[in-house]
Amino acid sequence: MTNEVFFVNEKFSPFMEAYHYARQLLEIPESEYGYLEDDLVSLTWENGKTYLQ
């Protein structure tokens, strides 16, 4: 069984850096829909909706 990560959200920059580093070190492909280094609330704003599209 594999677990695929489609989208990553992390507000705290050092955690996001560690996440990228770990995936690279373990040779795990990037998430399909990218990363967001912000609060999830920002996705409810108009520019957030455009970002998700």
N, C-alpha and C positions, 0 to 999 in steps of 0.2 A: 504494500500500500504506500502510495506517495502522497505527500501533502504539498500542493502547489500554493504559492503565495501570489495573488493577483495584484494586490495593491498594498502599499506600506505607508503608514502614517506614524510620525513621531514628532512631537513638538520640541523635545530637548535635543539640541544639536549633537552633543557627545554620544548620545545613545544611537542616533542615526549613523554617525560615523562608525561606531562599533559594529552596527548591523551590516553596513556595506562591507566593512573589512572582513567580518566573519563569513559572509556569503562568498566573497572573493577567495578567501583562504580555503574554503571548503569546495570551491569550484561549483557553486550553485548558481544557476542563471538568474539574471535580474528579473524582478517581478514584471508581469505582463503589462500592467497599466501604470507602472512607475511608482514614484515616491512623493509624498507630501510632507514637508517639514513645517507644519503649521497646526493650528487647532482645527479639529474637525468641524467646528462651528463655521469656519470660513467657507466650507463647501456649501453651506445653505445660502450664502450671498450670491448675487447674480454672477460675479466673476468665477465663483466656485462651480456653479452649474456649467458654465462654459468650459472650465478646466476639465470637468468630468466627461463632457461630450467628446 
